[in-house]
Amino acid sequence: MTDAYVSRETEPDDPPLAQEAKRAVEILNPSGEVQMPRPPKRRIICVANQKGGVGKTTTAVNVAVALALHGNRVLVIDLDPQGNASTGLNVPHHSGVPDVYQALIEGVPLDNVTQAVEEIPNLWAVPATIDLAGAEIELVSVVARESRLKRAIDGSAATYDYIFIDCPPSLGLLTVNALVATEEVMIPIQCEYYALEGVKALTENIEMIRSHLNPILNVSTVLLTMYDRRTRLADLVEQDVRAHFGAKCLNAVIPRNVRVSEAPSYSKSVMTYDPGSRGAVSYFEAAQEIALRGAQRAQTGGMA
């Protein structure tokens, strides 16, 4: 956890319940007074890691919700056939619902398959249904197969500050479409032993995509997830990741937190399920850091 969070956790002036209530109000932002900086131009961020179970979908959903609750217009594109991001946002994604498959394979405009997320203003989602499971095979014979998603996004008439693409845990054509469509990659890394092995394969794939298909592709953000402060292993992984990625690592770290795990079973993000929890506070701080770093990069005219 960040120093800011630890100081709030140990602050003596207010009892724990009062502190939690304050955090919840800050995160839910019912008055709309707390605003995160809006980027000067749309940011498309692919959330990717070929290793499953690292908090990829959880990260995409919660960061998107946090930004939307604080003044940004956000779209989440669910590109995983499992449809977990759609579940977390409580967006219908049963068979027959207009989904990302139709935009990729059938050329349906992205705006026609976009749904507003209930109870969260400024947040929209493109769901994934079971139809997407066959898209990897169908894309093989499609013209310009690697850039179908980019074409769909470029054809959208809607205005967004952020577009998050939640990728499947693989390096197939769906993930390639996401990497071609985006400028930035965010990599969630679980604080466990095999974490860096999967990241090595992903970064090699990103370099290949940058060389042949998308020269502006950039790993802009690395987020450590499932951090257990009780283990020395988590500290060692954190040291390795920060040494490897440097300033691309967010200062915010996502702890292991039961509320984060419970939220999807209620079709909610942890931000709305338990906004005062450690998990919600951590994702709020991560979203805030992403927004602030983006604003700083815009001012300096460069990419981190």
C-alpha positions as CSV (number, residue, x, y, z in Angstrom):
1,M,0.0,0.0,0.0
2,T,1.1,3.6,-0.5
3,D,2.2,5.8,2.3
4,A,-0.9,7.9,1.9
5,Y,-3.1,5.0,2.5
6,V,-1.1,3.8,5.5
7,S,-1.3,7.2,7.1
8,R,-5.1,7.3,6.7
9,E,-5.3,3.8,8.1
10,T,-3.4,4.7,11.3
11,E,-4.8,8.2,11.7
12,P,-5.8,8.6,15.4
13,D,-8.3,11.4,15.1
14,D,-11.2,9.4,13.8
15,P,-12.4,5.9,14.7
16,P,-12.0,3.2,12.0
17,L,-15.6,3.3,10.9
18,A,-15.5,7.1,10.5
19,Q,-12.3,6.8,8.4
20,E,-13.9,4.1,6.2
21,A,-17.0,6.3,5.7
22,K,-14.8,9.2,4.6
23,R,-13.0,7.0,2.1
24,A,-16.2,5.7,0.8
25,V,-17.6,9.2,0.2
26,E,-14.4,10.2,-1.5
27,I,-14.5,7.2,-3.8
28,L,-18.2,7.2,-4.7
29,N,-18.0,11.0,-5.1
30,P,-21.8,11.6,-5.0
31,S,-21.5,15.4,-5.2
32,G,-19.2,15.2,-8.2
33,E,-16.8,17.7,-6.5
34,V,-13.7,15.4,-6.7
35,Q,-12.4,15.3,-10.2
36,M,-9.5,13.4,-11.8
37,P,-7.7,15.2,-14.6
38,R,-9.2,14.6,-18.0
39,P,-6.6,13.8,-20.7
40,P,-6.2,16.4,-23.5
41,K,-6.9,13.6,-26.1
42,R,-8.4,10.2,-25.8
43,R,-6.3,7.5,-24.2
44,I,-6.7,3.9,-25.4
45,I,-5.3,1.5,-22.9
46,C,-5.0,-2.3,-23.4
47,V,-4.9,-4.2,-20.2
48,A,-2.9,-7.4,-21.0
49,N,-1.0,-10.2,-19.4
50,Q,-0.8,-13.7,-21.0
51,K,-0.9,-15.2,-17.5
52,G,-4.4,-15.8,-16.2
53,G,-5.5,-14.9,-12.7
54,V,-3.3,-11.8,-12.2
55,G,-6.2,-9.4,-11.7
56,K,-6.4,-8.2,-15.3
57,T,-10.2,-7.9,-15.6
58,T,-10.5,-6.7,-12.0
59,T,-8.0,-3.9,-12.8
60,A,-9.7,-2.9,-16.1
61,V,-13.1,-2.7,-14.4
62,N,-12.1,-0.9,-11.2
63,V,-9.8,1.6,-12.8
64,A,-12.5,2.4,-15.4
65,V,-15.2,2.8,-12.7
66,A,-12.9,5.0,-10.5
67,L,-12.2,7.3,-13.5
68,A,-15.9,7.5,-14.5
69,L,-16.9,8.4,-10.9
70,H,-14.5,11.3,-11.0
71,G,-15.5,13.2,-14.2
72,N,-14.1,11.1,-17.1
73,R,-16.0,9.5,-19.9
74,V,-14.9,5.9,-20.1
75,L,-15.5,2.9,-22.4
76,V,-14.6,-0.7,-21.5
77,I,-14.3,-3.1,-24.3
78,D,-14.6,-6.7,-23.1
79,L,-12.4,-8.7,-25.5
80,D,-12.3,-11.9,-23.4
81,P,-14.7,-14.7,-24.4
82,Q,-15.3,-15.4,-20.7
83,G,-17.1,-12.1,-20.5
84,N,-15.8,-11.4,-16.9
85,A,-15.6,-7.6,-17.4
86,S,-19.2,-7.6,-18.7
87,T,-20.2,-9.4,-15.5
88,G,-18.3,-7.0,-13.3
89,L,-20.0,-4.1,-14.8
90,N,-23.4,-5.8,-14.7
91,V,-23.8,-5.5,-18.5
92,P,-26.0,-8.1,-20.2
93,H,-23.9,-10.5,-22.2
94,H,-26.0,-13.6,-22.8
95,S,-26.2,-15.1,-26.3
96,G,-28.0,-12.8,-28.7
97,V,-26.9,-9.5,-27.1
98,P,-25.1,-7.2,-29.5
99,D,-21.4,-7.6,-28.7
100,V,-17.8,-7.0,-29.7
101,Y,-17.9,-10.1,-31.9
102,Q,-20.3,-8.4,-34.3
103,A,-18.0,-5.4,-34.5
104,L,-15.0,-7.5,-35.1
105,I,-16.3,-10.1,-37.5
106,E,-19.5,-8.6,-39.1
107,G,-18.3,-5.0,-39.2
108,V,-21.2,-3.7,-37.1
109,P,-20.5,-0.1,-35.9
110,L,-19.0,-0.1,-32.4
111,D,-21.6,2.4,-31.2
112,N,-24.3,-0.1,-32.1
113,V,-23.0,-2.7,-29.6
114,T,-22.1,-0.3,-26.8
115,Q,-24.2,-0.2,-23.6
116,A,-24.4,2.3,-20.8
117,V,-23.4,0.9,-17.4
118,E,-26.3,1.3,-14.9
119,E,-25.8,3.5,-11.9
120,I,-22.4,4.8,-13.1
121,P,-22.7,7.9,-15.2
122,N,-20.0,8.5,-17.9
123,L,-19.3,4.7,-18.1
124,W,-20.1,2.5,-21.1
125,A,-19.2,-1.0,-22.1
126,V,-19.0,-3.2,-25.2
127,P,-19.8,-6.7,-23.9
128,A,-18.4,-10.1,-24.9
129,T,-20.8,-13.0,-25.4
130,I,-20.0,-16.7,-26.0
131,D,-20.0,-15.9,-29.7
132,L,-16.5,-14.4,-29.2
133,A,-15.1,-17.9,-28.4
134,G,-14.9,-18.7,-32.1
135,A,-13.5,-15.3,-33.2
136,E,-9.9,-16.4,-33.1
137,I,-10.5,-19.0,-35.8
138,E,-12.8,-16.8,-37.9
139,L,-10.4,-13.9,-37.8
140,V,-7.7,-16.0,-39.6
141,S,-9.4,-15.7,-42.9
142,V,-10.7,-12.1,-42.5
143,V,-9.1,-9.3,-44.5
144,A,-6.8,-7.0,-42.4
145,R,-7.5,-9.4,-39.5
146,E,-5.1,-7.7,-37.0
147,S,-6.7,-4.2,-37.3
148,R,-10.4,-5.1,-37.1
149,L,-10.8,-3.6,-33.6
150,K,-8.8,-0.5,-34.5
151,R,-11.1,0.1,-37.4
152,A,-14.2,-0.3,-35.2
153,I,-12.8,2.2,-32.6
154,D,-11.8,4.7,-35.2
155,G,-15.3,4.5,-36.7
156,S,-17.0,5.4,-33.4
157,A,-18.7,8.8,-33.2
158,A,-18.8,8.8,-29.4
159,T,-16.4,10.9,-27.4
160,Y,-14.4,9.2,-24.6
161,D,-11.5,10.2,-22.4
162,Y,-10.4,6.6,-21.9
163,I,-11.0,3.4,-23.7
164,F,-9.9,0.3,-21.7
165,I,-9.6,-3.0,-23.6
166,D,-9.7,-6.1,-21.4
167,C,-7.7,-8.9,-23.2
168,P,-8.0,-12.6,-22.9
169,P,-5.1,-14.4,-21.1
170,S,-3.4,-15.4,-24.3
171,L,-1.3,-14.0,-27.2
172,G,-3.8,-14.9,-29.9
173,L,-5.5,-12.7,-32.6
174,L,-7.9,-11.1,-30.1
175,T,-4.9,-9.8,-28.1
176,V,-3.1,-8.8,-31.3
177,N,-6.2,-6.8,-32.3
178,A,-6.1,-5.0,-28.9
179,L,-2.4,-4.2,-29.2
180,V,-2.8,-2.8,-32.8
181,A,-5.8,-0.7,-31.7
182,T,-4.1,0.9,-28.7
183,E,-1.2,3.3,-27.9
184,E,-0.7,2.2,-24.3
185,V,-0.4,-1.1,-22.5
186,M,-1.1,-1.6,-18.8
187,I,0.3,-4.8,-17.4
188,P,-1.1,-6.1,-14.0
189,I,1.5,-8.3,-12.4
190,Q,0.7,-10.6,-9.6
191,C,3.1,-10.6,-6.7
192,E,4.0,-14.3,-7.0
193,Y,6.9,-16.4,-8.3
194,Y,6.0,-16.9,-11.9
195,A,4.9,-13.3,-12.5
196,L,7.8,-12.1,-14.5
197,E,7.9,-15.2,-16.8
198,G,4.6,-14.4,-18.4
199,V,5.5,-10.7,-18.7
200,K,8.7,-11.6,-20.6
201,A,6.6,-13.3,-23.3
202,L,4.2,-10.4,-23.4
203,T,6.8,-7.7,-23.8
204,E,8.5,-9.7,-26.6
205,N,5.1,-9.9,-28.3
206,I,4.6,-6.1,-27.8
207,E,8.0,-5.5,-29.4
208,M,7.0,-7.6,-32.4
209,I,3.7,-5.7,-32.8
210,R,5.5,-2.4,-32.5
211,S,8.0,-3.4,-35.2
212,H,5.5,-4.7,-37.7
213,L,2.0,-3.3,-37.0
214,N,1.8,-0.5,-34.5
215,P,5.0,1.7,-34.1
216,I,3.4,3.9,-31.4
217,L,2.7,1.0,-29.0
218,N,4.1,1.6,-25.6
219,V,4.1,-0.1,-22.2
220,S,3.0,2.9,-20.1
221,T,1.8,1.4,-16.9
222,V,2.6,-1.6,-14.6
223,L,0.5,-2.3,-11.6
224,L,1.3,-4.8,-8.9
225,T,-1.7,-6.8,-7.7
226,M,-2.5,-9.4,-5.1
227,Y,0.2,-8.1,-2.8
228,D,0.4,-9.9,0.5
229,R,2.5,-7.8,3.0
230,R,3.0,-10.9,5.2
231,T,5.2,-12.7,2.7
232,R,8.8,-11.9,1.8
233,L,8.1,-13.3,-1.7
234,A,5.8,-10.3,-2.4
235,D,8.5,-7.9,-1.5
236,L,11.1,-9.7,-3.7
237,V,8.7,-9.7,-6.7
238,E,7.9,-6.0,-6.1
239,Q,11.7,-5.2,-6.1
240,D,12.3,-7.2,-9.3
241,V,9.3,-5.6,-11.1
242,R,10.3,-2.1,-10.1
243,A,13.9,-2.7,-11.0
244,H,12.8,-3.9,-14.5
245,F,10.1,-1.4,-15.3
246,G,11.3,1.6,-13.3
247,A,9.0,4.7,-13.5
248,K,6.4,2.7,-15.4
249,C,5.3,1.0,-12.2
250,L,2.6,2.8,-10.3
251,N,3.3,3.7,-6.7
252,A,-0.1,2.3,-5.8
253,V,-0.1,-1.5,-5.1
254,I,-3.3,-3.6,-4.9
255,P,-3.4,-5.8,-1.8
256,R,-5.0,-9.2,-1.5
257,N,-8.5,-8.2,-0.3
258,V,-11.6,-10.4,0.1
259,R,-13.9,-7.6,-1.0
260,V,-12.1,-7.4,-4.4
261,S,-12.8,-11.1,-4.8
262,E,-16.4,-10.9,-3.7
263,A,-17.5,-8.0,-5.8
264,P,-17.9,-9.8,-9.2
265,S,-20.3,-12.4,-7.6
266,Y,-22.6,-9.4,-7.1
267,S,-22.0,-8.1,-10.6
268,K,-20.2,-5.1,-9.1
269,S,-16.8,-3.4,-9.0
270,V,-15.2,-3.2,-5.6
271,M,-15.6,0.6,-5.9
272,T,-19.4,0.2,-5.7
273,Y,-19.6,-3.0,-3.7
274,D,-17.5,-1.8,-0.7
275,P,-16.0,1.7,-1.4
276,G,-14.4,2.0,2.0
277,S,-12.4,-1.3,1.7
278,R,-8.6,-1.4,1.2
279,G,-9.1,-2.9,-2.3
280,A,-11.3,0.0,-3.4
281,V,-9.0,2.6,-1.9
282,S,-6.0,1.0,-3.7
283,Y,-7.8,1.0,-7.1
284,F,-8.9,4.6,-6.5
285,E,-5.3,5.6,-5.9
286,A,-4.1,3.6,-9.0
287,A,-6.7,5.4,-11.2
288,Q,-5.7,8.8,-9.7
289,E,-2.1,8.1,-10.5
290,I,-2.9,7.0,-14.0
291,A,-4.8,10.2,-14.6
292,L,-2.2,12.5,-13.0
293,R,0.7,10.8,-14.9
294,G,-1.3,11.3,-18.2
295,A,-1.7,14.9,-17.4
296,Q,2.0,15.4,-16.7
297,R,3.0,13.6,-19.9
298,A,0.7,15.9,-21.9
299,Q,2.3,18.9,-20.3
300,T,5.8,17.7,-21.1
301,G,4.8,16.5,-24.5
302,G,6.2,13.0,-24.0
303,M,5.3,9.5,-23.1
304,A,6.6,7.7,-20.0
